[in-house]
Amino acid sequence: MVAQDNTDTGEARLGVQLEPFLHQVGGHLSVMKYDEHTVCKPLISQEQRFYEALPLALKRFTPQYKGTITVHLRKDSRGHLSLVANPLKEKRGPLKVSTDSAAVAIWQTLQQTTSGGGSARPPTQWQHTQLAHSLKESPAISLQRSEFHLNAQVSSLVEDANGNQPERMSFNPWGLQCHQAHLTRLGTEYPENKRHCFLLLENVVSQYKHPCILDLKMGTRQHGDDVSEEKKARHVRKCAQSTSACLGVRICGMQVYQVDKKHFLCKDKYYGRKLSVEGFRQALYQFLHDGTRLRTELLEPIQHQLQALLSVIKSQSSYRFYSSSLLIIYDGQELLERTPRGLHPQEAPQTAHSSSPVGLAKVDIRMIDFAHTTYKGSWNEHTTYDGPDLGYILGLENLIQILQDIQEGA
C-alpha cells in the first residue's frame, strides 16, 4: 500500500505503509513487515552497532542486516493510526504493498471493530479468543491467556475487491498486541510528523508457507550492564522463577501449525515463564508435533544446526548475549525434499542457512534481539568480559540434550 505524505515544505512524497508482522511470536517491541523479504523494528543504537560489527562466524545464524529507514506516524480521516516509511533511495519507485494483503485487512478490521467508543461488537469468529477486546487492554494483562487456538475462519474477514476469499489462514495475535501498544505510545508521546529510525532486517520466515516458530530466551542472565537496579532485580527474579536459571533457556513464545485443524496453536511468554523443567520438555515436544504426529524428521537437522551454533558461540570471546533470543523455524506443511537421483543423501547440496543435506526437512536457527549484547570494543561498554558466554552455552547444551532425549524416545 502506497501512502502519500505531505512534508513541511508542501512537497508531496510517497511512502511505504508498514504492515503488522503476523508471525511475531515473542518480544515486546513491534516488528513490522516492510516487504515480502524484509521486516523492520525500532532502532536501538546498541543493536545497530552489533549488526554493523557482526563477526563473520555469526552471520549465518543472524538475520541479514539491510540498513535503516525513517518512519513517521500517520492518521487517516477516520483517526486510524499507521506507520509510513520513506522508501529506500536505491529503489526506483515506492514499494507497493498489495491492497488485499491479509495483514493489512486484518489490522483494518480490528481497528473498525474496536473504534467508535466500543459500540461495535467483535465478529463472532473472534469471540473465543476475545482478540478485539484484548486490543483495548495492556499486553501484560490480555496475554496472560497462555494459549490461543486460532480458528482459520478468521480469514472470512479478509476478502478482495470482488468479495472472494484468499486461501484461509490463521495468525498469532502477539504481533498485533505489540503493534497496537507501539502505535498508542507513539501517538501519545510524539507529534505526528516526528521521524523515527527503524532497522531493516531479513524476514527469516518469508520462505515458509506455514512457519512454525519457537522463540527461546537464551542464557542464565537477561539484564544488560546498563539497566537500573530495579530492572536488574526484576530480571534476576524472572530467571530464578523460570527454566532460565537451571537450563539456561526458557520459552518466550511459539506457534506450531496443526495440520488437522488448519490453524496455529500459540503460546506466549507468560506460559513460558511458568514452565518447570519437565514442562519445558513437554512444550518442546509439542512444538515438534503437528496435531497428528511428531515431526521426527526435524530432530536431526535441528540438533545439527544447534551443534554448529554451539561451536561458534564457544569461539566468541568477550561476547555476552544478554536478553537475546534464538528462533527455531520450520514449515508446518513442508514435504521432505528429495535427494537428486544418483546422489547419496550425504553427498547432496547444502541449503543456504542449513547444514542439513537435501533429503532432510528444512529448518532454520537464528539469533535475534541484540539491544543488550556487549563485547570487547562495543561502544560505551561498562564491562569487558573474558571468554565465551557460558550461560548461552548452557542453554544450547541443555536444548540439544532434550532434543536427543525426544529422539531416543520417539
N, C-alpha and C positions, 0 to 999 in steps of 0.2 A: 504494500500500500504506500503510495507516494503522497506526502503531505506538503502543502505549501506553507512557507514560513516567511512572514514579513519582518525584515530586520529593522533596526532602529533608523536606518537611513532611508527606509521606504522601499528598498530593493527587494523584489520577490525572489526567493530561493526555494529549491526543492529539497526535502529531507526524507529520510527513511524512517517510517514509523516502526518502532521496535515491537515485536510480538512477545507475549509471555512465553517462556520456555516450559512446555508441558511435561518435560522429563527431568525436572529438578526434583530430587528426592530428599535432599538434606541442605544444610547450611541455613544462614539467616539473611544473607544479602540476596537481593533479587538477581537472578540470571535471566537474560533476555535473548531472544533469537534475532540476529541481525540479517542473516541469510541462511540458506539451507545448510551451509557448512561452517557457519560462524556464529558464536554466541558472544555476548558482552556482559560485563558486570562493572559495578562502581570501582573506579581506580583507587587502589591503596598503594602509596609510593613504595613501600617495602616489598610488596608483591611484584610490582613492575620491575624493580631492580633485580629481584630474584630471576625473573624470566630473561632479563637482558644479560645476566651473568651466568646463565644456566650451564652447568658442566655438560660436556658432550655425552657422557655416560647416562645422564638422567633424561636426555631429550626424548628417547623412545618411550619413556614412562610418564611424560607430561603432555598436556595439550600444546599444540603449536601456538606460539605467541605471534599475533598478527598486527601488533601496534596499538594505537589508541584512537579514539574518536571523541568529539564533543557532542553532548546530548543536552536537550532542554525540555522542559515540561510544556505541554500544550493542552489547552482546554477548548473543547468544541462548543457549538452553540447550545448543546444540552447540558453543559457543565461537566462532561466526562473528561477525565484526565488521561493523557497518553504521553509517552516519551518519544521524541523525534531526534534522530541522529543526523548530523551532517554527513553526506555521502563521502566515501574515501576519494581523495583527489585523483588517484590514479585511475579511477573508473570514469569512463567517458560520459556516462549518464547516471541518473539516480537509479539505485537498485529497486526493482519493483517487487513488492510482496503481494502475492496473489490475493485478490479481494475475497476469494472464497476459502482462504486459509482457515483451517479448523481452529487454530489457537486464537486468531482474531475474532472469529464468530462466537466462540465460547466466551471469550472475555467480554465482548459487546453484550451478549445475552445476560451475563452476570451483572453487568452494570445496569441494564434495564430492569432486571428483577429486584435489584437492591436499592434502586433510587426511588424518588417520589415519596419520601417520608415513610417508607416501609409499607405503603398501601398495596404494593404488588406482592402477590404470593409466589413463591418459587415453583417451578414446574414440578409436576408430580414425580417425574423420573428422578428428581434430585432430593426428594424429601427424606429418603432413607439415609443419606449422608449429611443432610442439613447443611449443604455447602453454601447455599445462598445466604443462610442465616449466619454461618460461621464467618463469612467475609466481613461482617459488622463487628466481630469480636477480635480481640488481640490474638495473634497466632499462638501465644503461650496458653491461652485458655481453650481456644477452639480445637487445637491439635492435640489435646490430651486424649481425645478419642484415638486410640492407638492403632486401629485397623480400619481400613476403608475397602469395602467390596464395591468397586465402581462399575456400575451397570453400563453395558455397551449402548443401551437405549439413549444415553446422554447425547449421542450424535444425531438424534432426531431433531435437536435444536440447530444443527448445522446443515443448511441447505444452500444450494447455489441459486442463481437468479431465476432459474426455471422451476424451482421447487424440488429439484432432485437431490437425493441424499448421497453423499460420497460413501466410501467404504466405512463401516462402523468402527468406532474407536473408543477406547476409554483412556482416562488420563489420571495423573496423580495430582491431587489438589494442593500439595505443598508449595509448588511454584507459584500458583495463583495467590496463595496466602502471602508469600513473601513479596510478590508484585504489588498487591493491594497495600500492604504495610509500607512499602517503599514509596509508592505514589502519594499516600496520605502524608508521610513525613515530608517529602519534597514540597507538596502543596501547602503544607502548614509552615514550614521553616524558611522557604526561599521564594523570591519573586518568580513569576512565570518565565521571564526572559533570562534567568540565571543559567549560565553554561556550566555543565558538569563534565568531567573527564571520565571516560569508561575504557576498560581494557577490552581488546578484541582477542578472542581465543578460539581455537578449533572446537567445533561441535563434535565431540568424540562419539556421539551415538547416531550421527547422521546416516551411517550406512546400514543401520539396523531397522527392520520393519517393526518389530515389537521389542524394543530394548529392555532387557531385564537388567536392573542396576542395583548394586549393593554399595552403599556409602559407608565406609568404615573410618571412624576417627582413630588415628594411629598414635601409639606411644603411651607411656605411663604418666606423662605430664602434658597439660593442654595450655597453660598460660604462657604468654610471651614474657620477655625480660622487661618490657616497658609498661606493664599493666599496674594498676593500683593494688594496694594490699587487700582491699575489699574484693576486687575481682579475682585476685590470686587465690584468696581463701575460698571463694565460690567454686573456682575450677578444681582446686585440690579436693574439695568436698565431693564434687561430681565424680571425679576419678575414683576416690575411695569407695563410693557407694555403687560403683558400676564395675564392669569387667575390665575397665582401663587399668586399674591398679594391679590386678593379678594376671591378666592376659596380655596387657599392652595394646588392646584393641577393643572397641565397642561399636555397636551398630548405631549409625546416625540417620538411617533411612534406607528404604528399599522398595522396589517394585518388581514383581515377578508375574509374568504373563501366564494366565490359567487357560490352557487351550480348550478345556471342556466348557468353560463359561464365557470365553472370549472377552475377558477383562483382566485388568491388573489387580493383583492383591498388593496392597501398600501398607507399609509400616513406617512410623515416624521416629524421631529421635527420643521422644518420651518413652516409647516402647523399648527402645534400645537401652536406655538408662536403667530400666528396671530388671533387666535380664541377669540371671545367675550364670555361672559357667555352663551348666547343663542347658539352660535356656538359650544361651548363645549358640551352642552346638545344634540345638533343635532349629533355631532360626536360620542358621547356615544351611541346614538340610532342606528347610522349607524354600529357601532362595533357589535351590537347585531342583525343585520339584514343580512340574508344570500343571499340577492338578490331576494328572493321570499316572505319571511315573516319575521316578528320579532320573534326572538327566546325567547318567553315569559317564557319558562320553565327554562331559565338560571337565571332569575331575582332573584328568591328566594334563590337559593344556593349561588349566588354571594353576595347578601346582608348578608346572614347568616355568611359567612366567613369574610366579612369586619367588621361585628359587633364583631366577635371573635378577629380579629386583633386589633380593636379599644380598646377593654378591655385590651389586652396585652400591647399596647403602653402606655396607661394611667398608667400602673403599673411599667413602666421602668423609674425610677428617674435618672436624670443626662444625659440620652441619647439624643443626637441631631443627627438626620439622614440627615445631610446636603448633598444635591445633590444626594441622593439615589432615586431609582425608585421602583415602585410597578408594578408587572406584573399581569394582569388578563388573564387567559388562559382557552380556551375550545376547543372542537373539532368541526370543521366546518361541519362534516357529521355524528356526533355521534347520534345514536339512543338512546332513553331513556332505561336505564337499568330496567329490570323487577324485581319487588319485589318477593322474593321467595314465593311459594304457601303457603297459610295459615298464612302469616305474614301481619300485618298492616304495611304500609309504615314507620310509626314512630318506629316500632319495628325491622326494617331491619338493617343489619350490616352496619358499617361505613367504608368508604374508607380511605386509609392511610393519605391523605392530604386534606380530605374534611369532614366537619361536616354534610354534606347533606346525608340523608338516600338514599339507593338504591331505584330507582323509580324517582329520580330527576336527571337532567343532571349533568355529572361530570365536575367540574370546579376546577381551582387551583388559589390560590392567593399567590404570592411570592415576598418578598422584595429582591432587588439586589443592587449592587454597593455601597460599604461602604468605599471608599477611603477617604472620608471626615467626616466619622462618629466619634463623640467624646463622651466620657463617663468618669465617675469618675474612675481613675485608668488606663486610657489609656496612652500609652507611650508618653512622651514628650508633654503632653497636655498643651495648652495655657490657657484654661479657664475651670473651673468646673461649670457646670450648676446644678441648683436645679429643682426638679420636672420633669414632663414628657415634651415631645416635643409638645408644643401647636400648632405650625404650621402644623406638621404632623397630629395631631388630627383634626384640622380644615379641612384639605383636606379630611380625611376619612369621617367626618360627612357630608360634602357637597356632596361627592360622593354617600354616602348611600341615602341622601335625593333626589338627582337627579334620582337615580335608582328607588326609591319609586314613584316619580312623573311619570316616564315612565311606571311603572307597573300599576299605577292607571289610566293612560290614554290609556293603551293598550286595 
